[in-house]
Amino acid sequence: MDAPAGPGPEVTAGLDGGRGRIARIRRRAMGGAGTADRASWSERVLYGALLLLAVTGVVSPGEYNYNLLPAASLLELALIGCAALLATRLTAGAWPVLVLGGLYVFVKTLTWFTYSSASVVDFVQAYKAYIYLVALAFFVGKKVFSARRLANFTTVLVGVFLLKYGYSVVLGLAQRPGVYIENNFELILLMGLVYLAWPHLGDRRNWVFLALAATVLLSGSRSAALALLVVYVFLYVRTSNRTWPLHIAGVAAVGYAVFEVITSRLSQDGGLSSLDRLNFLQVYLGDVDSWPVWQFFTGSAPLTPLSSGACADLSYYAPLFSSTDPGVCYSVILHSFVLRALFDHGILGLVLLYALVWLGLRLSGVGVRDALALLAPITASAFSVSAFNSVFTAILLAIAMGLDRSGPPVATSPRPERGRRRRWPVDKGEDRRRPGASRRAAAVRRRVVRALP
């Protein structure tokens, strides 16, 4: 049902050779965009949902009033809808991810249904990362997201985030603003989109990154600040670039800004002893203290509740208790995806998740450096929040796996040589003086350009 993004076949049926040649020249004059360069339905659904919810988020001021609508649930529906559009035909690379991920979910579902009395809501919450993995298989290698449109979409989205975060902090409306939901979750999506769109941003690159950095620093999120430093390293620090020593200095500057965010949050919260993540770690260590060695590899049985003492220690987070039994809590209350995954899935389950995500990215044409650049910020957030269990991470991976990378990157404008002014072709006779240019082709090109609306 869905077609790859990007320029489609040239529609020249019914035209003679001359008219077809004029149509091709006209499309090139318009930058390669013609009537066949239409957005895929996956782009329309996913980008449309993100933009619509961004607007409802911008007009929703105040602390914890992130959005007028249930953004996370609506984005999950959009992601599922996109996967359904792509389900009619799978690429060869999708099958390993679909089969292995689906088999894992099937076995765990069967075990839960047979031996556990936990509700379906609790099960989905615990295994959402692997359910997302099955949906991501339908995006592998599909090329349904245009890189050019991704660059334009990301630029707009960064501006929306900066607007919401900026006025919320400056006007004192919120210390931890968000557009869709809590900023720990959504900023991973924004940083990942900037990285994916980077080769196609052209002269906007540095401005977009500055806006992104300002947004992250305004957020007050420690995990997002660390992820920003990782993204900066992957974007700017390249030994093939002659200016890499300057970018090393940039690492120090960004690192200092990140350090300031972390220390300011610690001072506000009362020091290291007040870190809730350390409390979650202590609760986790207390509950797995009696585990045999093999269980650290396999994890607990599906939906094994934490001990009553652990639930009592974390009673402050009562909304995260079981949806059907208020006195029972599961690993979701530990917040950190790493702790949750180790408790529920074990080392082997966590390795399987990373291996299948890596496989899906690589089979979709993502290079090793780019795959590491996407997974590193997600992993940094996994020590604090839900990471792979978040719909925002799933959307980022879906776009990365379904991105059309066939087009060339957009180069930045060259700087004119010192002492010489940049010379632009303004004379209509320039085409005749250019080596190798056909006079007839130049004449046709001028006629087509004049006929453009």
C-alpha positions in Angstrom: 0.0 0.0 0.0 2.9 2.3 0.6 5.5 3.3 -2.1 9.1 4.4 -1.5 9.7 8.1 -1.1 11.6 10.2 -3.5 11.4 11.0 -7.2 9.4 8.4 -9.0 9.5 7.3 -12.6 9.3 10.1 -15.2 5.8 10.5 -16.5 6.2 11.0 -20.2 3.5 8.7 -21.7 1.8 10.4 -24.6 4.6 12.9 -25.1 6.9 13.0 -28.0 10.7 13.1 -27.5 10.9 16.9 -27.5 8.2 17.4 -24.9 9.6 14.6 -22.7 13.0 16.2 -22.8 11.4 19.6 -21.8 9.6 17.8 -18.9 12.9 16.3 -17.6 14.6 19.7 -17.8 11.8 21.4 -16.0 12.0 18.8 -13.2 15.7 19.4 -12.9 15.2 23.1 -12.9 12.8 22.7 -9.9 15.5 20.8 -7.9 14.5 17.3 -8.9 11.0 17.7 -7.4 8.1 16.9 -9.7 4.6 15.7 -9.5 5.9 12.2 -8.9 8.0 13.3 -5.8 5.1 12.8 -3.4 5.4 11.9 0.3 4.6 8.3 1.1 1.6 7.5 3.3 4.0 6.6 6.1 5.5 10.0 6.0 2.1 11.7 6.0 0.8 9.7 8.9 3.9 9.9 11.1 5.1 13.4 10.3 1.5 14.7 10.4 0.9 13.2 13.9 4.1 14.6 15.2 3.4 18.1 13.8 -0.2 18.2 15.0 0.8 17.1 18.5 3.7 19.5 18.5 1.2 22.4 17.9 -1.1 21.2 20.7 2.0 20.9 22.9 3.2 24.5 22.2 -0.2 25.9 23.2 -0.2 23.9 26.5 1.8 25.9 29.0 2.5 25.1 32.7 4.3 22.6 34.8 3.5 19.0 33.8 0.9 20.3 31.2 2.9 18.9 28.4 0.1 18.5 25.8 -3.6 19.1 25.3 -3.9 15.6 24.0 -2.6 12.1 25.1 0.5 12.5 22.8 2.2 9.2 23.6 -0.9 7.1 23.0 -1.7 8.9 19.7 1.9 8.5 18.5 1.7 4.8 19.2 -1.4 4.5 17.1 0.4 6.4 14.3 3.4 4.1 14.5 1.1 1.0 14.4 -0.7 2.5 11.4 2.5 3.1 9.5 3.6 -0.5 10.2 0.2 -1.8 8.9 0.7 0.2 5.7 4.0 -1.4 5.2 2.9 -5.0 6.1 1.9 -6.0 2.7 5.4 -6.7 1.5 8.6 -7.3 3.5 12.2 -6.9 2.5 14.6 -9.7 2.9 16.3 -8.0 5.8 13.1 -7.7 7.7 12.6 -11.4 8.2 15.3 -12.1 10.8 14.1 -9.2 12.9 10.4 -10.2 12.5 10.9 -14.0 13.1 13.3 -13.8 16.1 11.6 -10.8 17.7 8.1 -12.3 17.2 9.2 -15.7 18.5 10.6 -14.1 21.7 7.3 -12.2 22.2 5.3 -15.4 21.5 7.2 -17.5 24.0 7.0 -14.9 26.7 3.2 -14.3 26.0 2.6 -18.0 26.3 4.5 -18.3 29.5 2.7 -15.3 31.0 -0.7 -16.6 29.9 0.0 -20.0 31.5 1.7 -19.1 34.8 0.9 -15.5 35.6 -2.2 -13.7 36.8 -1.0 -10.2 35.8 -3.1 -8.1 33.6 -2.6 -7.6 29.9 -1.8 -3.9 30.5 1.0 -4.9 32.9 2.4 -7.4 30.4 2.4 -4.9 27.5 4.1 -2.4 29.7 6.9 -4.8 30.6 7.4 -6.2 27.0 6.7 -3.1 25.0 10.3 -2.8 23.7 10.1 -6.2 22.1 6.6 -5.5 20.7 8.0 -2.4 19.1 10.8 -4.5 17.7 8.2 -6.6 15.8 6.7 -3.5 14.4 10.1 -2.1 13.4 10.7 -5.1 11.2 8.2 -3.7 8.7 10.3 -0.6 8.2 13.6 -2.4 7.5 14.9 -1.3 4.1 11.6 0.2 2.9 12.9 3.7 1.9 9.6 5.4 2.6 11.0 8.5 4.3 12.6 11.1 2.1 15.9 12.5 3.4 15.1 16.0 2.0 11.7 16.1 3.7 13.2 14.7 6.9 15.6 17.7 6.9 12.8 20.2 6.5 10.6 18.4 9.0 13.4 18.2 11.6 14.2 21.9 11.2 10.6 22.9 11.9 10.4 20.5 14.9 13.6 21.8 16.4 12.1 25.3 16.2 8.9 24.2 17.8 10.8 22.6 20.7 12.9 25.7 21.2 9.8 27.9 21.2 8.0 25.8 23.9 11.1 25.2 26.1 12.2 28.9 25.7 8.9 30.6 26.7 8.3 28.0 29.5 11.6 28.7 31.2 11.8 32.4 30.5 8.3 33.1 31.7 8.7 30.8 34.7 5.9 28.5 33.6 7.8 25.3 33.9 11.3 24.2 35.1 11.1 20.9 33.1 9.0 21.8 30.0 7.9 19.3 27.4 6.2 19.3 24.0 4.7 15.8 23.9 5.6 14.3 27.3 8.3 14.4 29.9 11.4 15.8 28.2 13.6 12.8 29.1 11.7 10.8 26.6 11.1 13.2 23.7 14.5 14.7 23.4 16.0 11.4 22.4 13.7 11.5 19.3 14.7 15.1 18.6 18.5 14.5 18.8 18.2 11.3 16.7 16.2 13.1 14.0 18.9 15.9 13.8 21.6 13.3 13.4 19.6 11.5 10.6 18.9 14.7 8.8 22.4 16.1 9.2 23.8 15.2 5.8 20.8 17.0 4.1 20.6 20.1 6.2 23.1 22.0 4.1 23.9 25.5 5.4 21.3 25.1 8.2 23.4 22.5 10.1 25.2 24.6 12.6 22.1 26.7 13.3 20.0 23.6 13.8 22.5 22.1 16.2 22.8 25.4 18.2 19.0 25.4 18.5 19.0 21.8 19.6 21.7 22.4 22.2 19.8 25.4 23.6 16.7 23.2 23.8 18.5 20.4 25.7 20.2 22.8 28.1 16.9 24.5 28.8 15.2 21.2 29.5 17.3 20.5 32.7 17.4 16.8 31.7 20.6 15.1 32.8 20.3 12.1 30.5 19.5 14.3 27.5 22.5 16.5 28.3 24.8 13.5 28.3 23.1 12.3 25.0 23.8 15.8 23.5 27.5 15.4 24.2 27.5 12.0 22.5 25.6 13.4 19.4 28.1 16.3 19.2 31.1 14.0 19.2 29.6 11.8 16.4 28.6 14.9 14.3 31.6 17.1 14.5 34.7 15.1 15.7 36.0 13.4 12.5 39.7 13.0 11.9 39.1 13.4 8.1 38.1 17.0 8.8 41.0 19.5 8.9 39.2 21.5 11.6 38.9 18.5 14.0 41.2 20.1 16.7 38.6 23.0 16.9 35.8 20.4 17.4 37.8 18.8 20.2 37.7 22.2 21.9 34.0 22.2 21.1 33.7 18.9 23.0 35.1 20.6 26.0 32.7 23.5 25.7 29.6 21.2 25.3 30.9 19.0 28.1 31.2 22.0 30.4 27.6 23.0 29.6 26.5 19.4 30.3 28.4 19.4 33.6 26.7 22.6 34.6 23.2 21.1 33.9 24.0 18.0 36.0 25.5 19.9 39.0 22.7 22.5 39.0 20.1 19.7 39.1 22.0 18.0 41.9 22.1 21.2 43.9 18.4 21.7 43.4 17.6 18.1 44.4 19.9 18.0 47.5 23.0 16.1 46.3 23.9 12.6 45.3 21.9 11.1 48.2 18.7 12.4 46.7 19.1 10.7 43.3 16.1 8.4 42.8 18.0 6.3 40.3 20.4 5.3 43.1 17.5 4.3 45.2 16.1 2.2 42.3 19.5 0.5 42.0 19.5 -0.4 45.6 16.0 -1.8 45.4 17.0 -3.9 42.3 20.2 -5.2 44.0 18.1 -6.2 47.1 15.6 -8.2 45.1 18.2 -10.1 43.0 20.5 -10.8 45.9 19.3 -14.4 46.2 19.3 -15.2 42.4 21.4 -18.0 41.2 24.0 -17.1 38.6 22.0 -18.6 35.7 19.0 -16.3 36.4 21.0 -13.2 35.7 21.2 -14.5 32.1 17.6 -15.4 31.7 15.9 -12.9 34.0 12.8 -13.6 36.1 9.6 -15.3 34.9 7.3 -13.0 33.0 5.6 -10.5 35.3 7.4 -11.5 38.5 6.5 -8.8 41.0 9.1 -7.1 43.2 9.2 -8.0 46.9 6.7 -6.3 49.2 9.6 -4.5 50.9 10.7 -3.1 47.6 7.2 -1.9 46.8 7.0 -0.3 50.2 10.2 1.6 49.6 8.9 2.9 46.3 5.4 3.7 47.5 5.9 7.3 46.4 5.5 6.0 42.8 2.1 4.5 43.4 0.8 5.4 39.9 3.3 2.9 38.5 2.0 0.0 40.6 -0.1 -2.8 39.0 -3.1 -1.6 37.1 -5.2 -4.3 38.7 -3.6 -4.9 42.1 -2.6 -1.6 43.9 -0.4 -3.5 46.4 1.8 -5.1 43.7 4.6 -3.5 41.7 6.6 -4.8 38.8 9.9 -3.8 37.3 8.4 -0.8 35.5 8.7 1.1 38.8 12.5 0.9 38.6 12.3 3.5 35.8 15.7 2.7 34.3 15.3 0.5 31.2 18.6 -1.3 32.0 17.4 -2.4 35.4 14.0 -3.3 34.1 15.4 -5.3 31.2 17.9 -7.2 33.5 15.2 -8.1 35.9 12.6 -9.2 33.3 14.7 -10.4 30.4 18.2 -11.0 31.8 21.5 -10.4 30.0 20.5 -12.7 27.1 17.2 -10.9 26.5 19.0 -7.5 26.5 21.6 -8.7 24.1 18.9 -10.1 21.8 17.2 -6.7 21.8 20.4 -4.8 20.9 21.4 -7.4 18.3 18.1 -7.3 16.4 18.0 -3.5 16.5 21.6 -3.4 15.2 20.7 -5.9 12.5 17.7 -4.0 11.4 19.7 -0.8 11.1 22.6 -2.4 9.2 20.2 -4.2 6.8 18.5 -0.8 6.2 21.8 0.7 4.9 22.8 2.4 8.1 26.6 2.6 8.5 28.5 1.4 11.5 29.3 4.9 12.8 25.7 6.1 12.3 24.3 3.0 14.0 26.6 3.6 17.0 25.6 7.3 17.0 21.9 6.4 17.2 22.3 3.6 19.8 24.7 5.5 22.1 22.2 8.3 23.1 19.5 5.8 23.5 21.7 3.7 25.8 22.6 6.8 27.8 19.0 7.5 28.4 18.4 3.8 29.3 20.2 4.2 32.6 17.6 6.8 33.6 14.3 6.3 31.7 12.5 3.7 29.6 14.6 4.2 26.3 13.6 1.2 24.1 10.2 1.0 25.9 9.4 4.5 24.7 7.4 5.2 21.6 9.7 8.1 20.8 12.7 5.8 20.6 10.6 3.4 18.4 9.7 6.2 16.0 13.3 7.3 15.7 14.4 3.7 14.9 11.5 3.4 12.4 12.6 6.5 10.5 16.2 5.3 10.6 15.3 1.9 9.2 12.9 3.3 6.6 15.0 6.3 5.4 15.8 6.6 1.7 19.6 7.2 1.5 19.9 6.9 -2.2 20.1 10.7 -2.8 23.4 12.6 -2.4 23.9 14.8 0.8 23.3 18.5 0.5 26.7 20.3 0.5 27.2 23.6 2.3 27.9 26.7 0.2 31.6 27.1 -0.5 33.3 30.1 1.0 34.8 32.6 -1.6 38.5 32.9 -1.7 40.0 35.7 0.3 40.3 38.9 -1.8 38.0 37.6 -4.4 34.2 38.2 -4.7 32.0 35.2 -5.4 30.9 35.4 -9.1 27.4 34.3 -9.9 26.3 33.5 -13.5 23.9 36.4 -14.5 24.5 36.6 -18.2 22.2 34.6 -20.4 25.1 34.0 -22.7 27.0 32.2 -19.9 25.6 28.8 -21.0 27.2 29.3 -24.4 30.6 30.0 -22.9 30.5 27.1 -20.5 32.7 24.2 -21.8 30.7 21.1 -23.0 27.3 22.8 -22.8 25.1 22.4 -25.8 23.7 25.7 -27.3 20.4 23.9 -28.1 20.1 22.5 -24.6 20.8 26.0 -23.1 18.1 27.5 -25.3 15.6 24.9 -24.3 16.5 25.4 -20.6 16.0 29.1 -20.9 12.6 28.7 -22.5 11.5 26.2 -19.8 12.6 28.4 -17.0 10.8 31.4 -18.5 7.7 29.3 -18.7 7.8 28.3 -15.0 5.0 29.9 -12.9 
